[in-house]
Amino acid sequence: MKKSVLIILTLAFSTVLNAQTEAVSNSVKAVVRKQGTVTVEKEQKQEPLRIELKKEEPKKEEPKKVIISRVDKNIPQTDIINDSTFAFIICNEEYESLASVPFAVHDGEVFAQYCEQTLGLPANHISVWKNASYGNMKKAIKRIQSLASAFNGDIYVIFYYAGHGAPDDATKQAYLLPVDVYNVDPDICISLSELYQSLADMNIRKTTIFLDACFSDAARADDGRMLASARGVALGPKKESPQGQMVVFSAATEEQTALPYDKEGHGLFTYYLLEKLQDTAGDVTLEELGNYLTSKVLQQSVIENDKPQRPTVSASDQAVDWQSWTLK
């Protein structure tokens, strides 16, 4: 009898205990400490799992080595105000999809200083486009057109370009490459022949063009440095002829490459252009300048690069007295 009562009481207690346990929330834990006693303890909440991701530090680019050349210092000063001359300088160095052109921006910046300090151009007569897109290169040509119209053509234009040059594979026509192209596309590159023709159509009194670029792929297949450093990226162009009252100085012949002068921090062609302006304080004829560039660049290219780079000078038929022209 006593045993039966004990079983009945145990079952009743168990029923009560189960009911109490079910009433406790999920965050509460029921624990039986001893017979007939229920102790309720709060269950400790689990902290959410925290995963700390280490932020990857961006790779620091090596600062470009600054090279101070002889021609960057002691730039001759002039008292002359050359207010009928305008300089348009495009220096394309950092291409989005092509090899960079070492020192091109520095070339343009220092040439601009010589235009102002040595040749006497007012600062607002000098336009510099660094790493120019197609739109900005077209804008530069449009500005020349506007000035020529405003002055009825009675201006002297100096056009300087440092960067990649290349011919179209199909036509072999030479182009200047904006920084936002990945190959020669006639729709978004600047044709040399069209540039010459458009400047001639403006009836400008005189135009002198300096091209520190090349348009050949000569001997670069076996020399990786050439591909990375040469100021040109494709094969043999056809020769483009200057138009109107125009003289064109090119850094190399059609079959050669235009290379940098590494230890001076300039293009080889631009370095000797600046050197001659420095040594003569800008008082030099185009014939004298052409002879100097041809000899000095050729000699130094063989010494530095073990291959020839011979600048060329071309004048239009109309520029009959170009040899006596000066930049000043």
Secondary structure, DSSP 4 states (H G I P E B T S, - for coil): -HHHHHHHHHHHHHHHHHHHHHHS-TTEEEEEEETTEEEEEEPPPPPPP--PPPPPPPPPPPPPPP---GGGSS--------TTEEEEEEE----SSS---TTHHHHHHHHHHHHHHTS---GGGEEEEES--HHHHHHHHHHHHHHHHHTTT--EEEEEEES-EEE-TTT--EEEPPTT-SS--TTTSEEHHHHHHHHHHTT-SEEEEEEE-----TT-TT-HHHHHH-S--SS-PPPPPP-SSEEEEESS-TTS---EEGGGTEEHHHHHHHHHHHHHTT--BHHHHHHHHHHHHHHHHHHHHSS----EEEE-TT-TTGGG-B--
